[in-house]
Amino acid sequence: MNYPKIFASAIVLAVLVSSCKQHEDARRPVSISSGTFMKKSIERNKKLVATEEQQIKTVIKNNPKIKYIASAKGYWYAYENQNTTDTITPKKGDVAFFDYEIKDLKGNIIYSEMELRPQTYFVDKQEIMMGLRDGIKLMRKNETVNFLFPSHMAYGYHGDEKRIGINQPLICTVTLHNFVPETAYRKQMETRSSKTEAPKPTTPAIKKDSLN
């Protein structure tokens, strides 16, 4: 009996079977997307957005003396303190210094300004709440603005896993104190760091007379 030929044939057969199985597996879809599921998900999101918008519009209606502005990004804002002198607003490449407070739509404080201050934000280079990311770029120095954010502009369906719940619209009161170019900010930090460095201790020279 020719064992080498039988062994070689067995290897070839095994390779062919394995290859066929791989082709069969490759033809199988990894996952099947259900058109019905996608439609239902879209409908749920639309209903959620509509519900939150209605809640926010109720807040606006209950405060007729406050002039809220609708943004193109799907949130609303009103000036508590407006700077009509300056025209420049923060942009990418700037560092913004601000304080803010977070409340629910009933006005209950979730995070106070004292808890969150101070905020130093590298504009468009750091991950922060989507609404704040956009809203800060509308502000001028020394302005205070009340933002009404639907959940998709806040913390979405995850919440912050602490005090902010899932799909929770928020009121954020933001005060922008100042903003400067990032290069100027880093230079200022370097200067401050060099000034606060403790002087290195020096060993006094030993006089020769003291050794006698």
N, C-alpha and C positions, 0 to 999 in steps of 0.2 A: 504494500500500500504506500502511495506517494504522499507522506504526511506534509512535506513542505507545500505542495500544490493545494492540498485540502486546506491548510492553514491560511495560505494566501487568498484562496477563494472566499474563506469565511470572513477575512478582514474586508475584502472588497464589498461583499454582501452587506456587512455591517455598516460600512460607509454609505452605501447606496440607500439603505433603510433610514439611516440617520438623516441623510440629505433630504429624502422625501418627506420625513416627518417635520424637518425644519421649514420646508416649503409650505407644508400644510398649516403649520403654526403661523407662518408669516401671513397667510391668507386670511387668518381669523382676525376680526377687528378686536383691538385691545379693549375698547369701551364703546358703547353704543349711546349716542346722544339722542335723547327723546325730544322730538319737536314739541310734544305736548308739555313735557316738563319745563322746557325753556319758556314757552308761552305763559305757563302758570307763574313761573318765577318773575318774568317781566311784569305781569299783571300785579303780582304782590308788591313789587317795588314801586309801581306807579301809584297804587293805593296808599302805600306808606308815605310817599312823597306828598301826595294830595292831602293826606290826614295831617301831616306835620305843617304843611303850608297853611292849612286852615287854622291850626292852633296858633301859628305865628300871626296870622291876620287878625285873629281874635285879640291878641296882645296889642297889636297896633290900633285896632278899633277902640279898645278900652283906654287908650292913651291919646285922645284926639289932639292934645296940645303939642304932642311931639311929632315932628315931621320926619318920617322914615323914608329912606330912599331905597328903591329896589336895585340891587346890583345885577349885572349880567351873569354872574356866577350862581345865582339862586339863593342869595341871602339878602337881608335888609340891614340898614344901618342908619343911625341918627346922631347928629353932633350934640354932645353935651357942652363942649367947649371948642369953638372953631377958630382956627388961625386963618384970617383972610388976608394977611400980609404976605406970607411966604407962598411960593408956588412950587418949590421943589419937594418931591416925595422920595422915600427910600426906593432903591433899585438894587438889582443884583450887583454884588461887589461892595455894598455898604454894610455897616454893622449898626443895628438899631438897638436902642436902649428904651425899654418900656416896662410898665407895670400893668397888670390886668387882674380882673376878678371874674369868676365863673358862677353863674346862677342858673337855676332852672326857669322855665317859662312863668312860674308863679312868683318869681322873685326871691326864692329861697337860696341863700348862699351855699354853694357846693365847695368852692375853694376861695378863700378870702385873698385880697391883695397882699396882705401881710405874709401869708403862707407862700405865695408865689414870687414875691419880689426878691431881688431884682432880676430882670430878664435881659440878657444880652443875646442878640439874634443875628447871625450871619445870613443876610437876606438871600433867600432861594438856595442856600447851601446847607441848611439844617432841616431835619424832619420835625415839623411842628404841626399843630392842628391846621388842616387845609384852609379853613376859613380865615384864621389869623395870618397864614402865609400870604393870602391874597389881600386881606383887609389892611394890613400894615402898609402895604404899598400905595394905599389910597390916602394915607394920613400925612399931615405936615407936623412939624415940630410943635410941641406943647399942646397938641389937640387931644381931647378925650372923646371917644366915640363908643356908642352902645351898638353892638352887633347882635342881630338875631340870626343864629345859625341853625338850619335844619341838620339832622343827624349826619347826613352824608357829607356835610362840610365841617363836621365836628369829629366825633370818635366812632361814627358808624355803628355797625351791628356788633362790635366787640366791646364798646364802651372803653373805659380806661382800666377796667378790672379792679377798680377801687371804689370811687364814689359816683362815677358817671355810669349810668346804666346803658343797656343796649338800645340803639335807635333813639337816643335822647336828644331833642333839640336843646340848644343852650343860648343864654344871654351872656355875652362877654363884654365887659366894660374895659376899654383899653386906653391907656394914656401913653402917648409917644413923647418921651422927653427929648430925645436927640437922635441923630444918626450921623455917622461919619464914614468916609471911605475906609475900606479894610486896611489899606496900606498905612494910613494915618493912625488907625487904632493899634495896629501891631507895633508901630514905631513908638507910640505912647506907652505901650505895655513894656517894651524893651527898656525904655528910659526909666520907667518907674521901677522896674526890676533891678536895674543897675544901681539906683539910688538907695534901694532898701537892702542891698546886700551888706551883711555885717562885715566890718573891716577884719582882715586876718590878724590874729594875735601875733605880736612880734616878741622875740626873746631879747631882753636887754643885753647889751654887750658887757662882757665881764672885763673889768679893769685888771691890768696885770698886777697892780698893787695889792689887790684883794687876794691874790694867790699866795702872797708871801706871809 
